Amino acid sequence: MRFGYLSKLTGTKTPTSIERGAIEAIKGRWRSAMAQALIAGKDLERELIDYMAIQCCALWRSNSRMSASW
C-alpha cells in the first residue's frame, strides 16, 4: 500500500510549514488511533513493532541463506 501524502515529503531536507503541518496531522492521527486501541485493550503499536522485528529477522535470514548459496 502506498501513502501518497507521505511520498510528497520524501527527499526534502527541511520541511516547509505546509509539510510540517502534514507531518503533525499524520502524528495526530497515529496518536489518536493508538489511544483508541489502548482504550479497547490492545497495544497495536507494540504489536506492530514486534511484527516488524520478526519480518526484518526473517528477511535477514533469507538474504543470508541466499548469499551463502552463491
N, CA, C and O of each residue as an XYZ file, in Angstrom:
280
protein
N       0.845     -1.182      0.000
C       0.000      0.000      0.000
C       0.884      1.236      0.000
O       1.784      1.357      0.831
N       0.643      2.121     -0.894
C       1.432      3.355     -0.976
C       0.685      4.484     -0.289
O      -0.542      4.561     -0.340
N       1.443      5.353      0.352
C       0.869      6.504      1.034
C       1.239      7.751      0.252
O       2.351      8.263      0.379
N       0.316      8.237     -0.550
C       0.561      9.380     -1.410
C       0.952     10.632     -0.658
O       1.802     11.399     -1.111
N       0.335     10.839      0.486
C       0.640     12.043      1.246
C       2.044     11.994      1.824
O       2.617     13.048      2.100
N       2.625     10.808      2.020
C       3.994     10.714      2.513
C       5.011     10.814      1.382
O       6.119     11.310      1.587
N       4.644     10.348      0.196
C       5.604     10.376     -0.909
C       5.984     11.798     -1.277
O       7.082     12.033     -1.782
N       5.100     12.744     -1.034
C       5.416     14.146     -1.319
C       6.506     14.671     -0.385
O       7.202     15.631     -0.715
N       6.654     14.032      0.789
C       7.596     14.527      1.795
C       8.979     13.906      1.678
O       9.919     14.391      2.307
N       9.128     12.851      0.893
C      10.431     12.188      0.801
C      11.402     13.032     -0.011
O      11.025     13.683     -0.985
N      12.630     13.006      0.403
C      13.670     13.712     -0.322
C      13.855     15.163      0.069
O      14.753     15.826     -0.448
N      13.025     15.675      0.971
C      13.203     17.058      1.398
C      14.049     17.080      2.660
O      13.876     16.249      3.551
N      14.956     18.027      2.727
C      15.835     18.115      3.889
C      15.167     18.897      5.023
O      15.193     18.457      6.172
N      14.585     20.022      4.722
C      13.899     20.825      5.717
C      12.465     21.021      5.265
O      12.220     21.646      4.233
N      11.508     20.491      6.028
C      10.124     20.609      5.594
C       9.622     22.056      5.650
O       9.990     22.832      6.531
N       8.788     22.380      4.697
C       8.156     23.692      4.696
C       7.085     23.710      5.773
O       6.805     22.680      6.387
N       6.487     24.861      6.008
C       5.444     24.952      7.038
C       4.245     24.080      6.668
O       3.616     23.496      7.550
N       3.923     23.986      5.394
C       2.808     23.138      4.959
C       3.157     21.671      5.209
O       2.317     20.906      5.681
N       4.390     21.280      4.894
C       4.821     19.901      5.120
C       4.875     19.577      6.609
O       4.499     18.480      7.022
N       5.346     20.540      7.421
C       5.349     20.329      8.872
C       3.928     20.119      9.372
O       3.688     19.287     10.246
N       2.989     20.875      8.816
C       1.585     20.698      9.183
C       1.081     19.315      8.808
O       0.345     18.692      9.572
N       1.476     18.830      7.629
C       1.071     17.490      7.191
C       1.667     16.428      8.111
O       0.995     15.458      8.463
N       2.917     16.610      8.498
C       3.571     15.662      9.398
C       2.865     15.654     10.753
O       2.616     14.588     11.315
N       2.545     16.823     11.273
C       1.845     16.906     12.559
C       0.467     16.269     12.471
O       0.020     15.632     13.425
N      -0.216     16.432     11.334
C      -1.528     15.807     11.159
C      -1.402     14.285     11.166
O      -2.228     13.592     11.760
N      -0.367     13.770     10.504
C      -0.131     12.322     10.497
C       0.161     11.838     11.910
O      -0.371     10.815     12.343
N       1.006     12.571     12.629
C       1.315     12.192     14.013
C       0.052     12.185     14.863
O      -0.149     11.286     15.680
N      -0.799     13.190     14.669
C      -2.039     13.270     15.432
C      -2.959     12.094     15.153
O      -3.550     11.529     16.073
N      -3.082     11.720     13.863
C      -3.916     10.564     13.517
C      -3.348      9.290     14.124
O      -4.098      8.444     14.611
N      -2.020      9.149     14.098
C      -1.378      7.965     14.670
C      -1.660      7.890     16.174
O      -2.071      6.848     16.685
N      -1.438      8.997     16.869
C      -1.664      9.016     18.324
C      -3.114      8.700     18.659
O      -3.396      7.950     19.593
N      -4.023      9.273     17.898
C      -5.444      9.030     18.128
C      -5.792      7.559     17.923
O      -6.505      6.968     18.734
N      -5.292      6.970     16.843
C      -5.572      5.564     16.564
C      -4.991      4.664     17.653
O      -5.645      3.714     18.084
N      -3.764      4.958     18.101
C      -3.137      4.132     19.126
C      -3.848      4.296     20.467
O      -3.981      3.329     21.217
N      -4.304      5.500     20.775
C      -5.020      5.732     22.032
C      -6.354      4.986     22.025
O      -6.736      4.402     23.040
N      -7.059      4.995     20.910
C      -8.333      4.285     20.830
C      -8.121      2.790     20.994
O      -8.929      2.113     21.630
N      -7.044      2.272     20.427
C      -6.750      0.840     20.571
C      -6.424      0.503     22.023
O      -6.846     -0.539     22.526
N      -5.672      1.381     22.707
C      -5.343      1.130     24.106
C      -6.598      1.131     24.971
O      -6.718      0.336     25.903
N      -7.527      2.020     24.659
C      -8.788      2.055     25.398
C      -9.527      0.726     25.226
O     -10.161      0.233     26.159
N      -9.438      0.158     24.030
C     -10.091     -1.117     23.741
C      -9.299     -2.304     24.292
O      -9.752     -3.445     24.203
N      -8.121     -2.045     24.860
C      -7.341     -3.109     25.476
C      -6.296     -3.748     24.585
O      -5.780     -4.813     24.925
N      -5.965     -3.140     23.461
C      -4.936     -3.681     22.570
C      -3.837     -2.643     22.398
O      -4.107     -1.456     22.213
N      -2.608     -3.105     22.460
C      -1.464     -2.229     22.225
C      -0.987     -2.468     20.792
O      -0.051     -3.232     20.556
N      -1.644     -1.803     19.841
C      -1.342     -2.016     18.431
C       0.065     -1.561     18.073
O       0.716     -2.162     17.218
N       0.530     -0.514     18.715
C       1.882     -0.026     18.409
C       2.918     -1.081     18.782
O       3.850     -1.325     18.015
N       2.772     -1.710     19.949
C       3.701     -2.766     20.368
C       3.598     -3.953     19.421
O       4.619     -4.528     19.043
N       2.377     -4.334     19.028
C       2.192     -5.443     18.097
C       2.849     -5.151     16.751
O       3.452     -6.038     16.147
N       2.732     -3.920     16.287
C       3.352     -3.535     15.017
C       4.868     -3.605     15.113
O       5.522     -4.109     14.201
N       5.430     -3.108     16.199
C       6.878     -3.142     16.380
C       7.367     -4.584     16.425
O       8.378     -4.913     15.806
N       6.655     -5.453     17.157
C       7.036     -6.865     17.231
C       6.948     -7.524     15.857
O       7.845     -8.274     15.471
N       5.875     -7.250     15.118
C       5.690     -7.819     13.791
C       6.819     -7.380     12.854
O       7.365     -8.196     12.111
N       7.166     -6.088     12.890
C       8.225     -5.582     12.023
C       9.568     -6.218     12.387
O      10.370     -6.507     11.499
N       9.819     -6.436     13.667
C      11.073     -7.068     14.089
C      11.150     -8.501     13.570
O      12.203     -8.941     13.110
N      10.040     -9.225     13.643
C      10.014    -10.608     13.147
C      10.247    -10.631     11.645
O      11.020    -11.451     11.148
N       9.582     -9.736     10.915
C       9.729     -9.697      9.466
C      11.146     -9.309      9.060
O      11.694     -9.854      8.102
N      11.731     -8.376      9.780
C      13.098     -7.947      9.491
C      14.066     -9.111      9.687
O      14.952     -9.331      8.861
N      13.896     -9.855     10.780
C      14.775    -11.006     11.050
C      14.592    -12.082      9.992
O      15.567    -12.683      9.541
N      13.349    -12.328      9.594
C      13.087    -13.348      8.574
C      13.727    -12.940      7.253
O      14.302    -13.778      6.558
N      13.633    -11.682      6.907
C      14.244    -11.190      5.672
C      15.764    -11.310      5.754
O      16.409    -11.723      4.791
N      16.327    -10.953      6.889
C      17.773    -11.041      7.062
C      18.244    -12.482      6.924
O      19.248    -12.755      6.266
N      17.502    -13.420      7.558
C      17.864    -14.835      7.470
C      17.775    -15.336      6.036
O      18.661    -16.050      5.567
N      16.708    -14.962      5.340
C      16.557    -15.441      3.959
C      17.641    -14.850      3.048
O      18.128    -15.532      2.146
N      18.015    -13.604      3.277
C      19.077    -12.990      2.478
C      20.430    -13.632      2.786
O      21.240    -13.814      1.877
N      20.688    -13.974      4.035
C      21.976    -14.576      4.365
C      22.049    -15.993      3.818
O      23.137    -16.447      3.465
N      20.928    -16.710      3.733
C      20.931    -18.036      3.118
C      21.186    -17.925      1.625
O      21.904    -18.740      1.046
N      20.596    -16.915      1.007
C      20.779    -16.747     -0.439
C      22.230    -16.400     -0.740
O      22.799    -16.933     -1.693
N      22.840    -15.527      0.044
C      24.222    -15.148     -0.227
C      25.185    -16.303      0.084
O      26.251    -16.395     -0.523
N      24.819    -17.175      1.018
C      25.674    -18.308      1.331
C      25.645    -19.363      0.223
O      26.596    -20.130      0.069
N      24.561    -19.400     -0.541
C      24.454    -20.406     -1.592
C      25.215    -19.995     -2.855
O      25.351    -20.800     -3.776
N      25.704    -18.781     -2.912
C      26.456    -18.329     -4.104
C      27.785    -18.928     -4.030
O      28.613    -18.705     -4.914
